[in-house]
Structures are given as C-alpha cells and as structure tokens.
Amino acid sequence: MIRTTLVSLAMVALASCAEGAAGAGSAPADFAPTGGIVVASGNGSRFNATRVVGPKLDVSQRPDGTWGGSIYGSSGTRTPIDATFKGGEFVGSNIRLSITREGGQTTVVGSFQDRIIRFEVTAAEIRVRTGSRSENYVKLDAPGEYGGPQSLKLEGEAQQAPPTPAFALAMMGAFI
C-alpha cells in the first residue's frame, strides 16, 4: 500500500515537472517572433504582436482580444494570467501594468503577484526595477546591445521599445 502510494506520488511529481518544462518557453513550430530580449543569465523572451514565449512565460492574445497564459515567477511557481489591454493598461488576474511611450521613452510600471515592477527604456539606457533588482543598462556600440550588471540585447522589434503588451511581457520574462 505504501509502496503503491509512493510510486503514484512520484509519477504525479514527474508529470508536473514535465508540464512545467513544456509549458514555459515552448512555442509551436508556427510561432514567428518579430522581437526578442536576451540577457546573459539565460532569461529573456521572444515575441510577436500576439504571443510572448520564454523560459519564464508563455502568454498569447486570444481571438476575443484578451490575453492568457502562464508566467513563472522568481520562485518558479506557475501563475496563470487572464488580462485585457485597453488604453495603455494591461490588467487582469495577478498582473497590472501601465504601458506608455512619451518623449522617446517607453515606461512599463505596475505589479505582478503584488510585487512592483518598473522598466524604463530609451535609446541610451534601460532601467530595471523589481522587488529584487535595481539595475541600469547603458547603450553600447552594437545595435540593440546594452551593458550593465550583465549583457542585454534587444532584437528586432524590441529595439523600438514599442508600448505594447508583448514588449512589456517580454521585459518581465527577462527580469522577474
């Protein structure tokens, strides 16, 4: 009886690990990213107008315009996301972001799992503020490359820092 219970628990644990590994960062073959954020730590994400995929998140826009998926926070715990984007506000379960672009700066400010986040992106600098980070990255000579506590590269559409949910989520995927 105990042996059967242990074997059953082990199978459930393995299935959960497999789901977590497949759920975070696996994209279908037809996913065509238009931008990406890559950091030396191995975090980061790729995105297009309707999907963001990386080791810490997999979120996509549904046919009705809402967004859904999962974000894996700093503890690795899966957090479901169900949100809407309207008037620069990305609001839903476990997430609230204000996304603006003014004077050449894209600002993402809000919270995820009740933890404050703030990203400020300009052509010359990227500022990252989270519950566990306060980092500044300065523009280097190569296109899209920034230096700071670790190397950071904006690829494709990310170099324009668009004020979109996909870009904001990609920044979260790189730094939460």
BELTA-V191063 format. One record per helix or strand of 3 or more residues. SS is the DSSP state (alpha for helix, beta for strand). FROM is the first residue (numbers start at 1). TO is the last residue. If there is no record, write none. Layout:
ss->SS from->FROM to->TO
ss->SS from->FROM to->TO
This chain:
ss->alpha from->2 to->23
ss->beta from->35 to->39
ss->beta from->44 to->48
ss->beta from->51 to->54
ss->beta from->57 to->61
ss->beta from->67 to->72
ss->beta from->78 to->86
ss->beta from->89 to->92
ss->beta from->95 to->102
ss->beta from->105 to->112
ss->beta from->115 to->121
ss->beta from->125 to->129
ss->beta from->134 to->139
ss->beta from->145 to->147
ss->beta from->152 to->156
ss->alpha from->157 to->160
ss->alpha from->165 to->175
